[in-house]
């Protein structure tokens, strides 16, 4: 046996003796509405001078854009999902026991997510409306399990009536080669808020990366 063969045989024997730890079972994630645990992104620093612009200036500032999800566009995370909508406001709220609803959001490739804003109605002392911005990624050309990350979470203010809340995630750039993006809304437990806790619209402001 030459030296190379002896070295390879030794490595095989060493690796054969290694016992790898068993993979932990996924942890159920009921808080964000996932079937398994999800990653929570650490928001990046908010750049100095970052401004959430009015959509009326669309096309004026190069590289700044918005994407919206209307309340009508939400669909239940699971079935059956029972819901009601408003013909005048476009709002949606759940009426059964499934309290999570999703919608894909069409972000462009290579964009930095600047702001995540929600409009709704919360007139319930016991229930809130919460929205999550998700990134879900798979290998580009191979098989694999999705990696789901909560990029941002926002919740109704608790002040009775119509509300809007915003946050600055400071994440990106987006990668449409491997990832998709969607929003998830969580209504009150067992839809207890009913028509007193509704989602009217979600919006993301982005800037295209150089």
GUVO-408101 format. One record per residue (C-alpha): residue number from 1; residue in three letters; x negated, y, z. Coordinates in steps of 0.25 Angstrom, whole numbers. Example, Ala and Ser with C-alpha at 12.3 -4.5 7.8 and 13.67 -1.06 7.14 Angstrom:
GUVO-408101
num,residu,east,north,up
1,Ala,-49,-18,31
2,Ser,-55,-4,29
This chain:
GUVO-408101
num,residu,east,north,up
1,Unk,0,0,0
2,Unk,-6,13,-4
3,Unk,-5,26,5
4,Unk,7,32,-3
5,Unk,15,19,-1
6,Unk,11,18,14
7,Unk,16,33,16
8,Unk,29,30,9
9,Unk,31,18,17
10,Unk,29,25,30
11,Unk,39,36,26
12,Unk,49,26,23
13,Unk,47,19,36
14,Unk,48,33,43
15,Unk,60,37,36
16,Unk,67,24,38
17,Unk,65,26,53
18,Unk,72,40,53
19,Unk,87,40,58
20,Unk,94,52,53
21,Unk,105,58,62
22,Unk,119,55,57
23,Unk,126,67,51
24,Unk,136,73,61
25,Unk,151,73,57
26,Unk,157,86,52
27,Unk,163,94,63
28,Unk,178,97,60
29,Unk,180,112,58
30,Unk,194,117,62
31,Unk,190,131,64
32,Unk,187,135,50
33,Unk,196,124,44
34,Unk,186,115,38
35,Unk,186,100,39
36,Unk,171,100,43
37,Unk,162,110,50
38,Unk,158,122,42
39,Unk,146,131,43
40,Unk,147,145,48
41,Unk,139,155,41
42,Unk,131,165,48
43,Unk,135,179,42
44,Unk,123,186,36
45,Unk,120,201,40
46,Unk,129,211,35
47,Unk,121,220,25
48,Unk,120,235,29
49,Unk,130,243,22
50,Unk,139,231,18
51,Unk,153,236,14
52,Unk,166,229,12
53,Unk,171,237,0
54,Unk,185,239,-5
55,Unk,189,231,-17
56,Unk,193,243,-25
57,Unk,178,245,-28
58,Unk,177,232,-35
59,Unk,167,234,-47
60,Unk,161,246,-41
61,Unk,151,239,-33
62,Unk,143,229,-41
63,Unk,142,216,-34
64,Unk,153,218,-24
65,Unk,165,209,-25
66,Unk,177,203,-18
67,Unk,185,190,-18
68,Unk,199,188,-12
69,Unk,208,177,-7
70,Unk,222,180,-6
71,Unk,231,174,5
72,Unk,239,167,-6
73,Unk,226,159,-10
74,Unk,224,151,2
75,Unk,226,136,2
76,Unk,227,127,14
77,Unk,214,120,19
78,Unk,222,107,20
79,Unk,236,103,16
80,Unk,246,105,19
81,Unk,244,119,21
82,Unk,257,127,24
83,Unk,256,142,22
84,Unk,265,155,19
85,Unk,261,167,11
86,Unk,266,181,10
87,Unk,271,186,-4
88,Unk,267,201,-1
89,Unk,254,200,6
90,Unk,248,187,0
91,Unk,245,182,14
92,Unk,245,167,18
93,Unk,247,160,31
94,Unk,248,146,36
95,Unk,261,140,41
96,Unk,257,125,44
97,Unk,246,119,52
98,Unk,234,120,42
99,Unk,229,134,45
100,Unk,217,135,36
101,Unk,218,140,21
102,Unk,207,142,11
103,Unk,204,149,-2
104,Unk,192,149,-12
105,Unk,186,163,-13
106,Unk,179,166,-27
107,Unk,166,172,-22
108,Unk,156,174,-33
109,Unk,142,167,-34
110,Unk,130,174,-27
111,Unk,139,184,-19
112,Unk,136,189,-5
113,Unk,149,189,4
114,Unk,150,202,11
115,Unk,164,203,17
116,Unk,175,193,20
117,Unk,189,200,23
118,Unk,202,195,27
119,Unk,216,201,26
120,Unk,228,195,34
121,Unk,239,197,44
122,Unk,237,193,59
123,Unk,249,195,68
124,Unk,247,183,77
125,Unk,241,184,91
126,Unk,237,170,91
127,Unk,232,167,77
128,Unk,222,173,68
129,Unk,218,172,53
130,Unk,204,168,50
131,Unk,196,167,37
132,Unk,184,160,33
133,Unk,175,162,21
134,Unk,169,148,17
135,Unk,157,144,8
136,Unk,158,129,4
137,Unk,145,123,-3
138,Unk,142,110,-10
139,Unk,129,106,-17
140,Unk,127,111,-31
141,Unk,126,98,-39
142,Unk,127,87,-28
143,Unk,137,81,-19
144,Unk,138,86,-5
145,Unk,147,91,6
146,Unk,152,105,6
147,Unk,145,115,16
148,Unk,156,124,21
149,Unk,152,138,27
150,Unk,160,148,34
151,Unk,154,161,29
152,Unk,164,170,36
153,Unk,176,170,46
154,Unk,185,182,48
155,Unk,198,182,57
156,Unk,210,191,59
157,Unk,208,203,68
158,Unk,219,200,78
159,Unk,225,213,76
160,Unk,240,211,72
161,Unk,244,213,58
162,Unk,237,214,45
163,Unk,222,213,46
164,Unk,209,212,38
165,Unk,195,207,43
166,Unk,182,207,36
167,Unk,168,201,39
168,Unk,154,202,32
169,Unk,149,188,30
170,Unk,136,192,24
171,Unk,134,178,17
172,Unk,130,174,3
173,Unk,127,173,-8
174,Unk,138,164,-13
175,Unk,134,152,-21
176,Unk,145,147,-30
177,Unk,135,136,-35
178,Unk,137,128,-23
179,Unk,148,135,-14
180,Unk,162,139,-14
181,Unk,169,149,-5
182,Unk,182,149,1
183,Unk,190,156,12
184,Unk,198,149,23
185,Unk,209,156,32
186,Unk,213,150,46
187,Unk,226,154,51
188,Unk,231,152,65
189,Unk,232,138,72
190,Unk,243,130,66
191,Unk,246,142,58
192,Unk,252,149,70
193,Unk,250,163,65
194,Unk,259,160,53
195,Unk,263,173,45
196,Unk,257,181,56
197,Unk,243,177,52
198,Unk,240,178,37
199,Unk,229,179,27
200,Unk,231,189,16
201,Unk,217,190,9
202,Unk,202,187,10
203,Unk,191,194,3
204,Unk,176,193,2
205,Unk,168,204,-3
206,Unk,155,200,-9
207,Unk,142,205,-16
208,Unk,135,198,-27
209,Unk,121,195,-23
210,Unk,110,201,-32
